[in-house]
Amino acid sequence: MSINRNPQVIVLNGGSSSGKSSIARALQEILPGLWLTFGVDTFIDALPNGGDSPRAGITYEQDGTITFTTEHRALERS
């Protein structure tokens, strides 16, 4: 089996019920090759304690501000 070390990624950003999932499913049908879809919830759930651990690299402030460590940003990019 061959593993692509430089995968292609398409990011769909938009509000709830804006059609992101429908667009992703349509792209899966028309683009060449096999494409997988993952929601941001899947990414968050995969973090330590579902993102609520200090090791997840996310800080939730009282005023609603969310900050991310450089390690968290590197994980997102990967």
Summary of the structure (lengths in Angstrom):
residues: 78
radius of gyration: 15.5
end to end distance: 21.2
largest distance: 48.7
contacts: 112
relative contact order: 0.09
helix: 42%
strand: 8%
